[in-house]
Amino acid sequence: MKTNLFLLTLFLMAGTVNAQVKTWTADNGNGTYTNPLFYDEFSDPDCIRVGEDYYLAGTTMHCAPGLVILHSKDLVNWELASYCFNRWSDILPDDKFRLEGDEQVYGQGVWAPVIRYHDGKFYVFTNVNGNGLQLFISDSAYGPWEHRALGGHIYDLSVLFDEGHVYAIHGYDEVKITEFKPDFSGYVEGSERVIIPRGSGMGEGHHAYKIDGKYYILSSEYAPMGRLQCARSESLFGPYETTAISVMESLGTQKFPLVTNANGNRDKWMNDGYKFEVAPAGDNELGNATIHQGGMLMTPNGEWYGLTMLDFVGVGRTTCLCPITWQDGWPVFGLEGNPGRTPRTWVKPNVGESAETVQPHGPYERSDNFNHRTLNKVWQWNHEPVDRMWSLKNGKLVLRAMGAQNLLHAHNTLTQRCIGPVSTATVTLSASNLSEGDVAGLAILNLPYAWIGVRRFHKNLRLQWMHQERGMIDLGPLRESNRKGSRGSKARKETSSSKVHLRINVDLDEMWARFSYSTDGINFKEVGDSLPLPYQLKIFQGSRYSLFCYHSIQDGNNTRPSKGYAEFDNFEVEEPMADRSANFPMGKVITLTNLSNGSRLWGTKRGVCHSAAPESAEFNSDDCKFRVLDRGKGRVVLECLNGMGYVTITGFGLSADVRLVKNESEASLFQWQDMLRGQCMLMSLKTHRYVGCTPDQGEPYSADFPGASPNRRNGCVFQFDVVE
């Protein structure tokens, strides 16, 4: 009777995966989410809860508008609430943020903000390189924001409102505390002191909390591997004890490659033709590509979650939602039985009735037809824009050419983060109004960068592809028909032959971009080689789609101002992997091939789950075929087609405890882990660990694997194939 009630409950809970999503959202539509929260860059996250609302602040470096604030009702689906400032000139007199002359601030700007709510007001603190600490205050997370320049040398900080005082916790290794003046006009003189001495295992990017009378400081340690540390004390001023609360969690993501020889003279890497070397990551190296910096919060029903940064291949740095289990008074990231490790797919937080009607959605509208009076909020300018040199007119984005050596020096380059896992950006460029020496097009802004576009050269329009490392390829003329004025008028009508459709395809997991163009908008021709998309520490950003127009000052000696301009229309972003419904093969019959050695999960006639080698008779038999039974909220039961029963965990993680059992039970439940691209893991809901076997050792399967290795070949990641 108990078994029947159990099965009925699971059946009623069963749901389907949302197949309508057109942009990445972590929400799977079946009561679960899959990390990362955003498949585009969102670094240095800091989070708070205000009532039943959640807010997230993140780094925006040198871009404008800057200092982004997101809002959510369920911790999974987010929307853009506001930017704390619109233009750098609104808050700073520093010309470097405006690309004045040869100055630039790549790799600088807004770093590691902290967001807090106190006595009815929102506070956002952030350091800006060379300008000290900045403070933004508002009655609403949607703005408007009041700005105050606090100065000083406080960065990567956290802020704690405590018993009438306000403190900044900051520093690397040696953790310091400094008190603000009550009116935030500066700092209390002589208040800075060390609260955690060097050699205590702490890092940087602190997040401080007072919980049940105790003080906790989360900290990112990055040498030699990314780890999330925690310090706790009965007193704000110490002494503190410290421990690691998240370790080795890459979510099966390999360490990103690095640009290795762009560390010399800035003038070199800012120029075209500089020879980069993109060093590949080690095959199974963790490095800093782990969960390692972020904050935590409690939901209204007492659940705890962390929102932390993960260096994520070609995306750059993004954010993950991590369940927290309190263990011996420590907020340990992960589930009971598997401390320090975060599920890739897990059940959405139970945050109350206000979140029940939230539909899966992404934080931004990425496509833009430019038909409105303002740009979509996803857009950010590369450095401060020159507002008189761009406009939205007649349904087009108009960029007027200003002098520049190359893309990295160009004013008014409009950017948005590339979205993964794969995406395609297409835009229509009208080039007829370019002047001699002007160039305009669609780019990937990264290091190295590349673009495809049109240049006016000797009164002709020529298609060109530029790769910062490999140089320029001229693709031939973009033929213009004669532009004739209408009778009795000097007006000229542009013909379609001066338009071109430009496209970039990116795969952020595999870290490449490819470029193509079309003259009819239907048939696209790919050009050049693929562009590597490393995450590098010069501009400290992931790859960005970019629209640009500048007047090249390297065409001969021509440095005269240009009167030319480019018109862009119908910027469209497509995400073919946003719909992940096929990643959850509910009701299907599948095989599970272990990525470690190509063997298959084998339900033997003896009832023990073992490995079937590719050359074995069992490899293609019913012994290696399993029907996926949907039990709701991403939970599945696997029924072996050989009639021996259901895959069930009969022990506590010991070897050979993965069995075939005739009757389904709670020990048969697995949380399906969506690893994308037809790959998965099976998390036992009995052990909160993963089903796997150590490669080439020959032992049966166990449910005692803490998680995937970066290369996914440690024995617990499968390729699933639907066979019926």
Secondary structure, DSSP 8 states (H G I E B T S, - for coil): -HHHHHHHHHHHH---------S--SB-SSSEEES-S-SS---S-EEEEETTEEEEEE--BT-BSEEEEEEESSSSSEEEEEEEES-GGGT---GGGGT-TT---TT-SEEEEEEEEETTEEEEEEEETTTEEEEEEESSTTS--EEEEEESS--S-EEEEETTEEEEEE-SSSEEEEEB-TTSSSB-TT--EEEE-TTSS--EEEEEEEETTEEEEEEEE-SSS-EEEEEEESSTT---EEEEEEES--SS-----EE-S--S-HHHHTSTT----EE---TT--TT-SEEEEEEEE-TTS-EEEEEEEEEGGGEEEEEEEEEEEETTEEEEEETTEET---SEEE-----GGGTT-----S----B-S-SSS--TT-EESSS--GGGEEEETTEEEEE-EEESSGGG-TT-EEEE--SSEEEEEEEEE-TT--TTEEEEEEEESSS-EEEEEEEETTEEEEEEEETTTEEEEEEE-------B-TT---B---GGGEEEEEEEEETTTTEEEEEEESSSSS-EEEEEEEE----TTT----EEEEEEEEETTSTT-------EEEEEEEEEE-TTS--GGGS-TT-EEEEEETTTS-EEEE-TTSBEEEE-TTSGGGGSGGG-EEEEE-STTEEEEEETTTTEEEEE-SSS-TT-EEEESS--GGG-EEEEE-STTEEEEEETTTSSEEE--TTT----EEEE----TTS-SS--EEEEE--
